[in-house]
Amino acid sequence: MAEVYSFEEYAKQRPWKLRRLGPFVRILNKITREWVFNWKLRNKLYRIMGVQLAQNDSRIYIGRETWIDDIFPELVKIDEGVGIGWRCIIFVHNTSTFPSTASPVHIKRKALLGHSVTVMPGVTIGEYAQIGCNALVTKDIPPYTVAAGVPAKPLREVTREEVEMRTERVASG
């Protein structure tokens, strides 16, 4: 599991640029979710919000109506080749504890999240992992794993043939 910060502790070490954006991030998040249809532009707006996208963000797809935590968006890291389906939710804060906490979320290379997946704080989703629709990811998902359910549980491993087939499909355009 990732590091856990209290809100106050993390706010002190937060980058100044993101502290100054403040409420603008929430407005930008809403506009990006609901009104931006071009996924490449959506990626650029998420980067402005502070989300850590891989350098080659043209290979990252974030579906419409996906909500990325707008309190501490800089704690979300998305690597190259990730596909995130429509209406997913990625949390990095937890207000159900006292004091409230925040933990980073890392979605690693070539992972796929289906429609309406919810990712909780402190989770790492491994390379080539595939998360089924409507899953609730509360714990780390190992690389090359298919997981689904509430809470998400590993179902099986992703085979080499599936990885090669996906790579060929992406390469062919």
C-alpha positions in Angstrom: 0.0 0.0 0.0 1.0 3.6 -0.6 1.9 6.2 1.9 -1.0 7.8 3.9 -0.9 11.5 4.6 -3.2 13.6 6.9 -4.8 16.5 5.0 -2.9 19.1 7.0 0.4 17.3 6.7 0.1 16.9 2.9 -1.2 20.5 2.4 2.0 21.9 3.8 4.2 20.0 1.3 1.8 20.4 -1.7 3.3 22.2 -4.8 2.6 26.0 -4.7 1.1 26.0 -8.2 -1.6 23.5 -7.2 -2.3 25.4 -3.9 -3.0 28.5 -6.0 -5.4 26.8 -8.4 -7.7 25.9 -5.5 -11.4 26.0 -6.4 -10.5 26.4 -10.1 -9.5 22.7 -10.1 -13.1 21.6 -9.2 -14.6 23.8 -12.0 -12.0 22.5 -14.5 -12.7 18.9 -13.4 -16.5 19.3 -14.0 -16.0 21.0 -17.4 -13.5 18.3 -18.4 -15.8 15.4 -17.3 -19.0 16.7 -18.9 -18.2 19.0 -21.8 -14.9 18.0 -23.4 -15.5 15.3 -26.0 -12.0 15.2 -27.5 -10.0 12.7 -25.3 -6.6 14.3 -26.2 -7.9 17.7 -25.0 -9.3 15.9 -21.9 -5.8 14.6 -21.1 -4.3 18.1 -21.4 -6.9 19.5 -19.0 -6.2 16.7 -16.5 -2.5 17.5 -16.7 -3.3 21.2 -16.0 -5.3 20.0 -12.9 -2.2 18.3 -11.7 -2.8 14.7 -12.6 0.5 13.0 -13.3 0.1 11.6 -16.9 2.9 9.7 -18.7 4.9 11.9 -21.1 3.3 10.2 -24.1 -0.2 11.0 -23.1 -1.5 10.4 -26.6 -1.5 6.7 -25.6 -3.7 7.3 -22.5 -7.5 7.2 -22.9 -9.6 8.6 -20.1 -13.3 8.1 -20.8 -16.0 10.8 -20.5 -17.6 11.5 -17.2 -14.6 10.0 -15.3 -14.1 11.8 -12.0 -10.5 12.1 -10.9 -10.1 13.4 -7.3 -10.1 17.2 -7.4 -8.9 17.8 -3.9 -5.4 16.3 -4.5 -5.3 15.5 -8.2 -1.5 15.5 -8.2 -1.5 12.2 -6.2 -3.0 10.4 -9.2 -0.3 8.9 -11.5 -1.3 7.3 -14.8 1.3 5.6 -16.9 1.5 5.1 -20.7 -1.0 3.1 -22.6 -3.7 3.1 -19.8 -7.3 2.9 -20.8 -9.9 4.1 -18.4 -13.6 3.6 -19.3 -16.5 6.0 -19.0 -17.8 7.0 -15.6 -14.9 5.8 -13.5 -14.0 7.4 -10.2 -10.5 7.7 -8.8 -10.2 8.8 -5.2 -7.1 9.8 -3.3 -8.7 11.3 -0.2 -10.6 9.6 2.6 -12.8 11.7 4.8 -14.3 8.7 6.7 -11.3 8.7 9.0 -10.3 11.3 11.6 -8.1 13.1 10.7 -9.0 12.9 7.0 -6.2 11.2 4.9 -4.9 11.2 1.4 -3.0 8.4 -0.4 -1.6 8.2 -3.9 -3.1 6.1 -6.7 -0.9 4.6 -9.4 -2.3 3.0 -12.5 0.6 1.3 -14.3 1.5 0.8 -17.9 -1.2 -0.7 -20.3 -3.7 -1.3 -17.5 -7.4 -1.3 -18.5 -10.3 -0.1 -16.3 -13.8 -1.0 -17.5 -16.9 1.2 -17.3 -17.8 2.6 -13.9 -14.8 1.3 -12.0 -14.1 3.0 -8.6 -10.5 3.1 -7.4 -10.0 3.9 -3.7 -7.0 5.8 -2.1 -3.6 4.1 -1.9 -4.2 1.5 -4.6 -1.7 0.5 -7.3 -3.0 -1.3 -10.4 -0.2 -3.3 -12.0 0.9 -3.4 -15.6 -1.5 -5.0 -18.1 -4.0 -5.5 -15.3 -7.7 -5.5 -16.4 -10.5 -4.4 -14.1 -14.1 -5.4 -14.9 -17.0 -3.1 -15.1 -18.5 -1.7 -11.9 -15.6 -3.1 -9.8 -14.6 -1.4 -6.5 -10.8 -1.6 -6.2 -9.8 -1.4 -2.6 -6.5 -3.2 -2.6 -3.5 -3.4 -5.0 -4.0 -5.4 -8.1 -0.9 -7.4 -9.3 0.4 -7.0 -12.8 -1.0 -9.3 -15.6 -4.2 -9.9 -13.6 -7.9 -9.8 -14.4 -10.0 -8.6 -11.4 -13.6 -7.8 -10.9 -16.3 -7.6 -8.3 -17.1 -5.5 -5.2 -14.5 -5.5 -3.8 -12.4 -6.4 -6.8 -10.7 -9.8 -6.5 -8.2 -11.3 -8.9 -10.0 -13.8 -11.2 -7.1 -15.1 -13.4 -3.9 -14.0 -15.0 -3.7 -12.2 -18.4 -2.1 -14.6 -20.9 0.8 -13.8 -23.2 -1.5 -14.2 -26.2 -3.9 -11.6 -24.8 -1.0 -9.1 -24.3 0.4 -9.7 -27.8 -3.1 -9.4 -29.4 -3.7 -6.1 -27.6 -0.3 -4.8 -28.6 -0.8 -5.7 -32.2 -4.2 -4.0 -32.2 -2.8 -0.8 -30.8 0.1 -0.8 -33.2 -2.1 -1.2 -36.2 -4.0 1.9 -35.3 
